[in-house]
Amino acid sequence: MALTNAGIEAEPVEQSSHPEIEQHSTKVLMLGALGVVYGDIGTSPIYAFREALVASSGGEIAERGDILGVLSLIIWSLTIIVTIKYIMFVLRADNRGEGGVLSLMALARGSFPTRSAIILAIGIVGASLFFGDAVITPAISVLSAVEGMNVVTPTFQPYVVPLTLVILAILFSVQRFGTGGVALIFGPITAVWFLAIGLSGLNHIIADPEILWAVSPHYIVAFLINSPDVAFVTIGAIFLAVTGAEALYADLGHFGRKPIVLAWLAIVFPCLLLNYAGQGAFVLAKNGHVGHPFFEMNEGWTLIPMVVLATAATVIASQAVISGAFSLTRQAVQLNMLPRLEILHTSERQSGQIYMPRVNVLLALA
């Protein structure tokens, strides 16, 4: 499969005459997309709502208007940026099944040949930013996940760095099994994670359904008018809730559009909304005390399982940028922007599922 400025020359794919086989394949890819594509955005509830609320209130006590305003901002950010922008539009702009900034650049250069140099420069900058993200995200995500174990016991502190190194070594060593193999492990864990955070939030929504008023966007307008001094900082914190949305397009070649869309609409989006709303309801019930609502609203026996799940999910979140880095590097090679590198195809069904040993080693060392 070759990427050119006019597009990707795709190998012909034989259409299945068995709908049940195709349906099973979609379900498997959908489960895999949960673990690979949505790991990053799926862990945002751990910190996004709290950081935005602290930014809006300037302390540990938030007013009712701040809580509803911040929650409304998160709800509509997820709706507009992910559901409308990516799901409805960006994922349709594939380059013969491939996604990512260089794939989009190749399409744009073919459509606007007179502005080819400018588009090329923008594409290189965008690719550089993604590679930078792929370098720092695994280390930071795994480190923060392991540090989260301190919630259970502070005596865990001396083992944070050694355990982080061990987990990173394992994470990069399993990449040779391909996206499909990794997804078989990460997918079910991430599915349990989304269901757990969704049910956790639903429990508090039932206890305080007043929080559902945050669906109305007029709370956003009221918040921006009443708190113009902190609005800019708060909106910056709100974008933590959509961190990782770029992986939907970057990993398009690994799973295809349909599984990614179905996973978002059927599982990820509803569970994220439930958890964010549940955190809002929890803070309202605590008279505006912010604290750490994600963990604090899981009381009793549910706390330790949630911390363990959060640790696993945060580690898995690194997979989105690792898979994206493989796809982006292959596209750069096909566009003669990088020297030829070894590319191993790891799936008979999805030509976009690849493993690049040298890229994997460089990411691990970085």
WOFEN-V23347 format. One line per field, one symbol per residue. ss: DSSP state (~ for helix, > for strand, _ for the rest). phi: phi as a letter, one per 40 degrees, with the letter a starting at -180 (. if undefined). burial: + if it has 24 or more other ideal C-beta (glycine too) atoms within 12 Angstrom, else -. Layout:
ss = ???
phi = ???
burial = ???
This chain:
ss = _>>>__>>>_________~~~~~~~~~~~~~~~~~~__~~~~_~~~_~~~~~~~~~~___>__~~~~~~~~~~~~~~~~~~~~~~~~~~~~~__>__>__~~~~~~~~~~~_~~~~~~~~~~~~~~~~~~~~~~~~~~~~~~~~~~~~~~~__~~~~~~~~~~~~~~~~~~~~~~~~~~~~~~~~~~~~~~~~~~~~~~~~~~~~~~_~~~~~~~__~~~~~~~~~_~~~~~~~~~~~~~~~____~~~~_~~~~_~~~~~~~~~~~~~~~~~~~~~~~~~~~~~___>___~~~~_____~~~~~~~~~~~~~~~_~~~~~~~~~~~~~~~~~_________>>________>>_~~~~~~~~~_
phi = .bcbccibccccbccccbdccccccccccccccdcccbcccccddcbccccccccccgacbbcdccccccccccdcccccccccccccbcccccbfgcbhcccccccccccbccbdcccccccccccccccccccccdccccccccccccccacccdccccdcdccccccdccccccgdcccccccdccccccccccccccddccccacdccccccccccccccccbccbcccccccccccbcgcccdcccdccbgcdccccccccbcdcccccccccccccccccfgccfbddcccbcgccccdcccccccccccdccdcccccccccccccccgcbccbcbbcbaccbcccbbbdccccccccc
burial = +-+-+-++----------------++-++++++++++++++++++++++++++++++----++++++++++++++++++-+++--++--++-+++++++++++++++++---------++--++-++--++-++--+++++++++++++-+--------+--++--++--++-+++-++++++++++-+++++++++++++++++--+--+++++---++-+++--+--++--++-++++++++++++++++++++++++++++++++++++++++++++++++++-+-+-+++++++----+--++++++++++++++++++++++++++++++-+---+-+--++-++++++++--++--++--
